[in-house]
């Protein structure tokens, strides 16, 4: 498999160059969820290091009914 660092760098460059990429899963068949989180973290780290971006919050997905009920979210 291509390295986590390399894939994170590739995503970072695509973001900066405003271009799309084919899904990584089409190229890297054995990619896992854990790999995906590490790749994402690498891209975020590059944005912080190279561009001076700051992490100011956390995005959560509330797509399941049980989680919506637990958090009191209705939309």
Backbone bond lengths (Angstrom), bond angles and torsions (degrees), N, CA, C in turn:
res aa  C-N    CA-C-N  psi(-1)  N-CA   C-N-CA  omega(-1)  CA-C   N-CA-C  phi
1 X - - - 1.459 - - 1.521 109.53 -
2 X 1.313 115.18 145.23 1.453 119.40 172.67 1.525 107.54 -60.26
3 X 1.315 116.98 155.66 1.457 119.53 -175.52 1.522 111.88 -74.81
4 X 1.315 114.26 153.14 1.464 121.18 175.18 1.523 109.43 -57.60
5 X 1.323 116.22 -43.72 1.461 120.18 -178.86 1.524 110.85 -62.00
6 X 1.326 116.02 -43.22 1.463 120.10 -179.33 1.520 112.80 -65.33
7 X 1.319 116.24 -41.35 1.468 120.01 179.03 1.525 110.86 -69.01
8 X 1.328 116.71 -38.42 1.465 119.99 175.99 1.518 111.54 -62.55
9 X 1.327 115.62 -40.93 1.469 121.30 176.95 1.531 110.57 -63.49
10 X 1.308 116.18 -41.38 1.466 120.47 179.69 1.528 111.10 -62.74
11 X 1.326 117.02 -43.18 1.465 120.47 177.61 1.524 111.04 -64.68
12 X 1.324 116.41 -40.73 1.462 120.78 178.61 1.532 110.78 -60.89
13 X 1.335 116.64 -47.74 1.471 120.31 -179.78 1.525 111.34 -62.09
14 X 1.320 116.61 -41.04 1.468 119.91 178.97 1.528 110.50 -62.40
15 X 1.316 116.64 -40.66 1.462 120.49 177.87 1.526 110.27 -61.73
16 X 1.314 116.87 -48.54 1.463 121.24 -177.63 1.525 112.23 -66.66
17 X 1.325 117.02 -31.45 1.464 121.22 -178.59 1.531 112.33 -93.31
18 X 1.331 116.74 5.05 1.470 122.63 178.61 1.525 112.20 53.00
19 X 1.319 115.39 49.03 1.461 119.09 178.05 1.523 109.58 -130.67
20 X 1.308 114.90 155.40 1.460 120.24 -179.25 1.524 110.25 -93.11
21 X 1.315 114.40 160.12 1.460 122.58 175.80 1.520 108.31 -125.87
22 X 1.308 115.84 151.58 1.460 118.93 169.79 1.522 107.81 -66.03
23 X 1.323 118.03 152.21 1.468 120.10 178.46 1.531 110.97 -54.03
24 X 1.321 116.13 136.10 1.465 120.44 -179.41 1.522 111.37 -59.50
25 X 1.318 117.01 -30.85 1.464 120.40 -178.84 1.523 112.39 -66.43
26 X 1.316 117.69 -19.23 1.466 119.89 175.89 1.521 111.29 -75.25
27 X 1.313 116.44 -24.78 1.459 121.77 -177.69 1.521 112.47 -102.76
28 X 1.313 115.90 -31.12 1.466 121.40 -176.58 1.525 107.55 -118.90
29 X 1.311 115.99 92.24 1.467 121.29 -172.04 1.523 113.27 -65.06
30 X 1.314 117.82 -32.51 1.465 120.05 -173.97 1.525 113.63 -96.76
31 X 1.317 117.15 20.79 1.464 120.31 -179.52 1.530 109.62 -68.51
32 X 1.321 115.65 137.97 1.468 120.61 -179.46 1.526 109.88 -108.80
33 X 1.312 115.59 169.46 1.471 120.61 175.34 1.524 109.46 -60.49
34 X 1.321 116.35 -41.76 1.468 120.35 178.86 1.532 110.43 -60.91
35 X 1.338 116.82 -43.34 1.468 120.45 176.17 1.527 110.24 -58.29
36 X 1.321 116.50 -44.53 1.463 121.07 -178.09 1.524 111.32 -60.32
37 X 1.329 116.83 -41.34 1.467 119.56 177.46 1.524 111.09 -64.20
38 X 1.323 117.69 -40.03 1.467 121.04 178.78 1.532 111.26 -67.21
39 X 1.316 116.87 -39.49 1.467 121.19 177.27 1.527 109.91 -62.89
40 X 1.321 116.43 -44.95 1.461 121.27 178.53 1.526 110.84 -61.55
41 X 1.331 116.55 -43.37 1.468 120.68 179.39 1.524 110.66 -63.09
42 X 1.322 117.02 -38.42 1.469 120.59 178.05 1.530 110.19 -63.05
43 X 1.330 117.15 -43.35 1.456 120.08 179.41 1.536 110.50 -63.43
44 X 1.313 117.36 -43.57 1.463 121.02 178.91 1.526 110.02 -62.66
45 X 1.330 117.25 -41.92 1.467 121.10 178.67 1.524 111.15 -59.72
46 X 1.313 117.04 -41.16 1.465 120.39 178.33 1.521 111.30 -65.10
47 X 1.307 117.37 -38.42 1.466 120.69 178.40 1.527 110.40 -63.51
48 X 1.317 116.83 -39.20 1.463 121.08 178.88 1.528 110.06 -70.22
49 X 1.335 116.81 -49.39 1.465 121.53 -175.90 1.525 112.80 -66.33
50 X 1.310 117.00 -48.15 1.465 120.76 -171.73 1.521 114.27 -87.89
51 X 1.316 116.50 -30.84 1.461 119.72 -173.64 1.522 113.40 -111.99
52 X 1.319 116.36 -3.89 1.459 119.47 179.18 1.514 114.40 71.14
53 X 1.333 116.59 18.07 1.459 119.02 178.26 1.526 109.53 -67.66
54 X 1.307 115.89 154.54 1.460 121.46 178.60 1.515 109.73 -118.17
55 X 1.310 114.97 141.45 1.460 120.47 174.65 1.519 106.67 -85.75
56 X 1.328 116.52 121.78 1.456 119.87 -175.25 1.517 113.41 -118.67
57 X 1.297 118.16 -2.08 1.458 119.85 -179.21 1.505 110.73 -171.50
58 X 1.285 114.21 -168.91 1.454 120.40 -179.26 1.519 108.12 -136.12
59 X 1.313 116.53 135.81 1.461 121.22 177.72 1.522 107.87 -96.50
60 X 1.305 115.17 130.16 1.460 119.05 176.49 1.522 108.54 -122.78
61 X 1.301 115.30 147.85 1.458 120.28 176.55 1.517 109.37 -100.13
62 X 1.289 116.20 128.24 1.464 120.93 -179.34 1.529 106.57 -121.11
63 X 1.316 115.55 71.57 1.459 119.48 -173.65 1.519 113.78 -101.17
64 X 1.318 117.35 -16.14 1.468 117.99 -179.06 1.527 110.42 -97.87
65 X 1.312 116.02 145.75 1.469 122.20 -179.18 1.530 111.81 -58.36
66 X 1.334 120.73 -44.30 1.472 119.66 178.88 1.531 113.09 -59.76
67 X 1.332 117.48 -39.93 1.468 120.09 179.25 1.523 110.10 -70.13
68 X 1.331 117.88 -39.63 1.461 120.71 176.47 1.523 110.22 -58.97
69 X 1.329 116.94 -44.97 1.464 120.95 178.98 1.523 111.02 -63.10
70 X 1.330 116.44 -42.84 1.459 120.86 -178.76 1.529 111.39 -61.73
71 X 1.342 116.92 -38.62 1.459 121.59 -177.38 1.523 113.45 -92.21
72 X 1.320 117.05 -4.56 1.456 120.29 -179.28 1.519 112.81 70.83
73 X 1.327 116.75 31.78 1.463 122.44 179.71 1.521 107.87 -101.44
74 X 1.325 116.38 133.74 1.460 119.39 -174.10 1.523 113.66 -121.89
75 X 1.318 118.63 6.66 1.467 120.53 178.95 1.499 109.97 -131.63
